Amino acid sequence: MYAKLPPEVVEKIRRNYAGGDLNCQALLKLIQTKVAPRALRARNELAGRMASARHRNLSAHKTTGDDETPHYTIFVKNKGHHLRLNRQGVVWQITDGAGRDLGVVPTWFSPGAVWPP
């Protein structure tokens, strides 16, 4: 259904993440099977960041923001990234610590080019 993450990325994420409300196995299952199509680019960016982290991080803590949107906060190099879920538990948006959507390609980027550079 969804493109799976490469095995080497999955293994690096397993080594780097533990604990939290969402254990590593559940986190990997979530980002590989319950991601809305519009959030797949962001999922791939987040997975790359998670795999490149060189120290252990807490995998995820579930919180609900002011807008009552359930989300998980995942720390990558001590910076929070948010996975926002809908009522069915599907990730529909992934943002970095500054609130920027990881899946958005800048308008100045040429069509067909690989993002991120």
C-alpha positions as CSV (number, residue, x, y, z in Angstrom):
1,M,0.0,0.0,0.0
2,Y,2.7,2.5,1.0
3,A,6.3,2.5,0.0
4,K,8.2,0.9,2.8
5,L,11.3,2.5,4.3
6,P,14.6,1.0,3.3
7,P,15.7,-1.8,5.8
8,E,18.9,0.1,6.7
9,V,16.8,3.2,7.7
10,V,14.5,1.0,9.8
11,E,17.5,-0.5,11.5
12,K,19.1,2.8,12.3
13,I,15.8,4.1,13.7
14,R,15.5,1.0,15.9
15,R,18.9,1.6,17.3
16,N,18.3,5.3,18.0
17,Y,14.8,5.3,19.5
18,A,13.3,3.7,22.7
19,G,10.7,4.4,25.3
20,G,8.0,7.0,25.3
21,D,4.3,6.5,24.8
22,L,4.9,5.0,21.4
23,N,7.5,2.3,21.4
24,C,9.9,2.0,18.4
25,Q,8.0,-1.0,16.9
26,A,4.7,0.9,17.0
27,L,6.4,4.1,15.7
28,L,7.8,2.2,12.7
29,K,4.4,0.6,12.0
30,L,2.7,4.0,12.2
31,I,5.1,5.7,9.8
32,Q,5.1,2.8,7.4
33,T,1.4,2.0,7.2
34,K,-0.8,4.9,8.5
35,V,0.4,8.0,6.7
36,A,-1.8,10.0,4.4
37,P,-0.5,10.3,0.8
38,R,0.1,14.0,1.2
39,A,2.4,13.4,4.2
40,L,4.6,10.7,2.6
41,R,7.3,13.2,1.5
42,A,7.4,14.5,5.1
43,R,7.5,10.9,6.4
44,N,10.6,10.2,4.3
45,E,12.3,13.4,5.4
46,L,11.6,12.6,9.1
47,A,12.8,9.0,8.7
48,G,16.0,10.3,7.2
49,R,16.5,12.6,10.1
50,M,15.7,9.9,12.6
51,A,18.1,7.5,11.0
52,S,20.9,10.1,11.0
53,A,20.6,10.8,14.8
54,R,23.7,9.6,16.5
55,H,22.3,9.4,20.0
56,R,19.3,7.6,21.6
57,N,16.1,9.6,21.7
58,L,12.7,9.1,23.3
59,S,10.6,7.8,20.5
60,A,7.3,9.7,21.0
61,H,5.1,11.3,23.6
62,K,1.4,11.7,22.9
63,T,-0.1,15.1,23.4
64,T,-3.0,17.1,22.3
65,G,-2.5,20.8,21.3
66,D,-4.8,23.8,21.7
67,D,-6.7,22.7,18.6
68,E,-7.4,19.3,20.1
69,T,-5.5,17.5,17.4
70,P,-3.8,14.4,18.7
71,H,-0.1,14.2,17.9
72,Y,3.1,12.5,18.8
73,T,6.2,14.5,19.5
74,I,9.4,12.8,18.3
75,F,12.8,14.2,19.2
76,V,15.5,14.3,16.6
77,K,18.8,15.7,17.8
78,N,16.8,17.3,20.8
79,K,14.4,19.1,18.5
80,G,10.7,18.2,18.6
81,H,9.0,17.0,15.4
82,H,5.2,16.6,15.4
83,L,3.1,13.8,13.8
84,R,-0.5,15.1,13.7
85,L,-3.1,12.3,13.5
86,N,-6.7,12.4,12.4
87,R,-9.5,10.5,14.3
88,Q,-8.7,7.3,12.5
89,G,-5.1,7.4,13.7
90,V,-3.6,8.3,10.3
91,V,-0.7,10.8,10.2
92,W,-1.8,13.7,8.0
93,Q,1.0,16.2,8.7
94,I,4.5,16.1,10.0
95,T,6.2,19.3,11.2
96,D,9.6,20.3,12.6
97,G,10.2,22.1,15.8
98,A,9.5,25.5,14.2
99,G,6.1,24.3,12.9
100,R,7.2,24.0,9.3
101,D,5.6,21.1,7.3
102,L,8.4,18.7,6.3
103,G,6.5,17.7,3.2
104,V,6.3,21.1,1.6
105,V,8.6,21.7,-1.4
106,P,9.5,25.4,-1.8
107,T,7.8,27.1,-4.8
108,W,11.1,28.1,-6.2
109,F,12.2,24.5,-6.6
110,S,12.2,23.3,-10.2
111,P,9.7,20.5,-11.2
112,G,11.2,17.0,-11.4
113,A,14.2,17.9,-9.1
114,V,14.9,15.8,-6.0
115,W,13.8,17.4,-2.7
116,P,15.4,17.9,-0.3
117,P,18.7,18.7,-2.1
